[in-house]
Amino acid sequence: MTQAKSFRNYLVITAGYWAFTITDGAIRMLVVLYFHQLGYTPLAIASLFLFYEFFGIITNLVGGWLGARIGLNATMHIGMGLQVLALGMLAVDPSWLSIPYVMAAQALSGIAKDLNKMNAKASVKLMLPKDAHNTLFKWVTVLTGSKNTLKGGGFFIGALLLSVAGFRGALIIMASLLLVVLVITWILLPSEIGKTAARPKFSTILSKSPAVNWLSGARFFLFGARDIWFVVALPVFLSTLGWSSTSIGGFIALWIIGYGLVQASSPKLLKHSRRDGTAARQLAFILSAVPAAMAVSMHYFDAQLVVISGLAVFGILFALNSALHSYLIVAWSERDHVSMNVGFYYMANAGGRLTGTLLSGWVYQVSGMTGCLWWSCAFLLVTGLISFGLPSQQQTA
C-alpha cells in the first residue's frame, strides 16, 4: 500500500470514527440527564450503563479475533450499524423506556462503540511500515485525541439537542446522520484491511504477551479511576449545585475537548521522555495526587471551585497517561496479532469503565463526591504499582 493511499484510508477511518464518537458522547449525556430529570437515583442511572460496559468487555475480547478473520473494515461498519439500531431503540414512546429496555439498547451501543474503537486503532498499525515508530505515535495519539475532542462535542450536542429537540428528536437526528456516514465510509474503504493470511483460532483470543497483560491491567485501573467520579457523580453533583442540563453538558464537553487536545499534542509534550513502562508508571503516580488533593481541599475551600480547577489538572495528566498507553499497546503488538492484542487491551479498558461507572453511582450515593475522589486515588495508586511490570525501553529493544 502506497503512503498516499495509506494516509487517505487513515483520514477516512478517522472521519468515520469522529462521526461515531459524537453519537457515543451524545447518547451518554442524553441518558444521564434525561433519567436524572425523571427522578432516578445516581445508582439507578449508573445501572443503565451496566450492559454498555459489560458487553464492551465481551466485544473487545472477541472483536479482535473477528476482525482478523473478516477484516477490520467489516467489523467497524458492523459497529456503526449497531449504533444506528441502538439510537432507534431509544427513540420510542417514553412509556417503553423501562430500565431493562434502556439497558438492552445500551448493550448494543457498548458493542458498537468498542467494535468501532478497536478496529479504528488497530487499522493504523497496518497502514504504516514496521519501523515507523514516530509516525505511529503521532497517528495513534491524533486519532485518540481527536476522538476525545469530538466526544466532548458529543456531550454538548447531546445536552443541546435534549433542550431543543427533546429526547426522541435528538436520537432520530443522530441515527440518520450516522447512517449516511456508514454508507460513505463503506464505499471508500478497501475491504481487505486487517485480514490476516492465517485465520487465528478462537483459543488465541487471550494475550500471551506479558507486556500486553501488564499494560491491560494498568489500563483497567486507570479508566476505573476516571469513571468513579466522572460518569455519574460529576453530572449529578453539578446538578445539585443548580447547573442546567446545557451548562453541565457544555462544561463536560469543554473538559473532554481539552483532554482530547492534550492527547493529540502528547507527541510534542512527551517528546523528550521515554515512551515505555517507566514513563507510564511515573505518570500514574503523579496523577494519583490530584484526586487526593481535591478530596482534602473540599473540606477547606468552595467545593465547586475545587472540582472545576481540579478537573482541569486531572484532565491534562490523565490525557498524557491515556495517550502513552494507547501508543504502547499498538507499538508492542506484532502486525499479525495487533487487532487481537488491541481487543484484549480494550477489554480491560471496558472492565475498568464498568467498575468505575457502578462505583460512581454507589460511592456518590453513600459518600458523596469526596468519597469518589478517594476511590479514584486508590485506583491510580494500583495503576502505578501494576506498571512496575511494564518493560523498559531497553527490555522492549
N, C-alpha and C positions, 0 to 999 in steps of 0.2 A: 504494500500500500504506500503510495507516494505521500510526502509530507503535506502537500496541499490538500489531498483527499482526506488524510487523517485529521487535519485541522478543520476541514469542512464538517466531517462527521462529528467531531468534538463539539462544534458550535450547534449542530442540530440536536445532539443529545442534551447539551446544556440548556437550550431553549425549551425542549420538552420537559426537562427536569424543573426548570423555572415555573412553567405553567402549572405543573402538577403541585409544586410546593406551595404556590399561592392558595390553591384549593385546600391543601392539607392544613395550613395555618388558619385559614378562614373557618373551616368546619370545626376545628377545635375551639376557637373563640366563640363561635355561634352556639355550640353545645353548652359550654361553661356558662356564658351569660344568659342564654335563654332559660336554662333549667334553674339557674340561681334566681331569676326573676319569678319563676313559678314556685319558689319557696323550698327547693331541695336543699338538704344539708350538705356541707362540704364533703362528707364521706359518701353520700349518695351520688354526688356529682363525680367524685373520683371513681366510683364503681362503674359509671358509664363508659370509662376508658379501659376497663379491665380486659375485655376481649380485644380491644385495639392493640394493646401491648402484648397480650398473651399470644395472639395469632401472629404478631410480628416476630416473636421468638421462633415459632414453628416455620414461618415463611423464610426467615434467614437461614435456618438450618437446612431446609430442603431446596430453597430457591437457587443457591449456588450450584448444586448438583443438577437441577433442572436447566439452568442457564447454560451449563457446559454441554448438555445433551441437545437442546433445541435452539440454542443461540440467545445471546443477551438481548438482541433486538426484539425477539418474540416475547420473552418474559417481561421486558419493560412495558410493552404495549398491553399485555395481559393486565399488568398493574394499573395502567391508565383506564382500561375498560372497567375494571372492578371499582375504581374510584367513581366513575360516572354512575355505576349502579348503586353505590353506597349513597351518593348525593341524592339520587332519585328515590331511594327507600325512605330517606328522612323528609322528603318533600311531599308528605302525605297529609291527610287530615290530622290535626293535632291530637284528636282523641285516640289515634293509633300509637302515639308516642309513649308507650309504656317503657319502663326501664329495660326489660328483656329485649324488646324490639329495637331500642336505640343501641343496646349492646351488640346486637346482631349486625346492625348497619355499621357500627364502629369496627366490628371484626373484619368486615370486607375492606373498610378503609385502612385498617392496620396492615392487612395482607398487601393491599395495593401500594401503600407507602414504602414498605420495605422491599418489595419487588423492584419498584422504580429506583429507589436509592441505591440498593446493592448493585444493580446492573449498570446504572449510570457510572458509578465509581469504578467498578471492575473493568468497564469498557476502556477507560482512559489508559490503563496499563497496556492493553493490547494494541493501542494506536501508536505507541512510541517504540523506538529501538531499546534494546535491553539495557544499554549503558547511559540512557538519558535521564540521570537522576535529578539534576536541577530542573529540567523541564517537567519531569513527573511531579516533583514537589510543587512547582508553580501551578500546573494544570489541576492537580487534586485540590490544592488549597483554594484556587479561584472557583472551582466548581462547588466546593463545600461552602466557602464564604458567601458566594453569590446566592446559593440556595438559601442560606440562613437569612440573608438580607431580604430576599423575596418572601421568605416565610414570615418575617416581621411585617412586611407589607400585607401578607395574607391575614394576619391578626387584625390589622387596622381595617382592611377591606371587609372582613367578616363582621366586625363591630359596626362599621358604617352601613353595610347592607342590611344588617338587622334593624337599624334605626330607620332606614329609607324604604327598603323593600319588604321588610318582615322576614320571618324565619323561612317560610316556604319560597318566597320570591327570590331570596338570596341563593338558596340551594339550586333552584331551576336555572338561574343565570350562570352559576359556576359550572353546572353539569353540561350545559350547552356549549360553553366556550372550551371546556376541556375535551369534549368530543371532537371539535374541529381540530384542535392541536393533535389529537391522536391520529386522525386521518392524514394530516400533513406529514408528521414525522414518520409514519409507517411507509409513506411513499418515498421519502427522501433517504432513509437509512438502508444500507445493504443488509440482507437477511442473515449473512454468514458471521456477523460479529459475535465473538465469544464462543463459537462452536469449537470443540476440541477434536483432534483427529482420533484419539482414543476415547470411547464412551466410558466415563467413570462409573463404577459400581456404586449402588446406594450405600453400601457399607463403608464407603470412604468419606462420607459427609462430615465426620468428626475430624478435626485437625490433629495431625500427628507432629506438628511443629511446636516445640517448647516455647519459642519466641511468640508465636501466634496465640498460644494458650495463655501465657502470662499477660500479653497485651489485652486479650479479650477479658481476662479477669479484672484488669485495671480499668478497662472501659466500662464494665458493669457498675463499679462503684463510682466512677467519675460522673456518669449520667444520672445515676441514682441520687447523687449529692445535689445535682442541679434541680431535678424534678421534685425532690422532697419539699422545697419551699417555693418552687416556681409555678408548677402546673395548676394546682387548686388553691393553695394557701395565698399566693400573691394576689390573684384577681379578687378573691373573697375579702382579703384584708383591705385592699384599696376600696372595695365596695362599702365596707363598714365605715370607712372614713368619709363617705358621701360622694365618691367619684361616680360619674355617669358611665354607662357602658362604652360610649365612644371615647371618653377620656382614658378608661382602662385599656381598651384596645389600642388606642394611639400610643400610650406610654409603653406598653409591652412591645408594640411594633417597633418603636424607636430603639428600644433596647436590643431587639433581635437584629435590626438593621445594622446598628453599630457593632454588635457582636460579629455579624457576617463580614463587615468591612475589615475588622481586625483579622479575622481568619484569612480573608483574601490577601491581606498585607503581610501575613506571617512569614513568607519567604524573605522579605526585607527585614522584618523585626527580629527574626531568628537567624539572620544571615551569618553571623559570626559565632553562633552557638553550635554545639554538637547535636546533630539530628539523630539521636539514638535514645536508648533507655535511660541514660544518665540525665539528659535534659528533661525527659518525661517525668522522672522521679522528682527532680528538683522543683519543677513547675507545680506538681501536685501538692507538695508540702507547703509551698508558698501560698497557693490558693486556699489551703485549709485554714489559714489565719484570718481570711476575710469574713466568713460567716461567724467565726468565734468572736472577732472584734465587733461585729454588728450586734450579736446577741448581748454582749456586755454593754455596749453603747446605748441600747434601747432602754436600759434602766436609768440612764442619766440625761439623755437628750431626747428631742422630739422624735417619736417613732417613725413618722412619715419621712422626715429628713434623713434619718439613718438608713431606711430601706432604699430610698431613691439614690443616695450617694453611694451606699454600699453595693447596690446592684450594678452601678457603673464600673466600679473597680473589679467586682466579681466577673462581669462580662468580658473585660479585657483579658484577664488571666485565664478564664475558662476557655475563651476562644483560642488562645495560644496552645493550651493543653489539647483541646479537641483537634485542632489543625495538625499538630505533630502526630497524634495518634492516627489520624486518617491517612497521613503520608506513610507512616511506618508499616501499617498493615498491607498497603499496596507494594511498598518497596521490599518487604520481607517475603512476599509471595512469589513463587515460581509462576511463569506465564500460564502453564497448563493447569495450575491449581488456583489461579487468582480469584475466580468467581466463587469457588468453594471456601477459600480462606476468608474472603471478604464477607461471605454469607455467615460463616461461623462467628466471625468477629461482631457483625451486626446483630446476631442472635443474642450475644452477651449485652450489646447496647440496648436492645429491646427489653431484655430481662431487667436491666438497671432502671430503665424508664418505667416499666411496670411496677417494680418495687417502690421507686420514688413516688409514682403517682398515687399508689394506695397509701403510702405513709404520709403523703402530703395532706390527704383528706383526714386521716385518722389522727395524726400528730397535731394538726392545726385545731381540730375539734377538741382535743384533750389538753394541749399545752400552748396553743396559740402560735404566733409567728416566731417567738423566741425559741420554743421547743423545736420547730422545724429547722432553725438555723444551727442549733447544736447537733442535731442529727446529720445535717449536711456536713458539718465539720468532721464528725466521726467517720463518715463515708469517705471523705477526702484523705484523711489520715490512712485509712485502709488502702486507698488507691496508691498512695506513696509507698506503703510497705510492700504491696504486691509488685510495684515497679522495680524493686531490688532484683527481681528475677529476670528483668529485661536485659538482653545482651547490650554490651557497649559497642562503640564504633569498631574497636579492634576485634571483638569477637565476631561481629557480623562480617567484617572483611575476611 
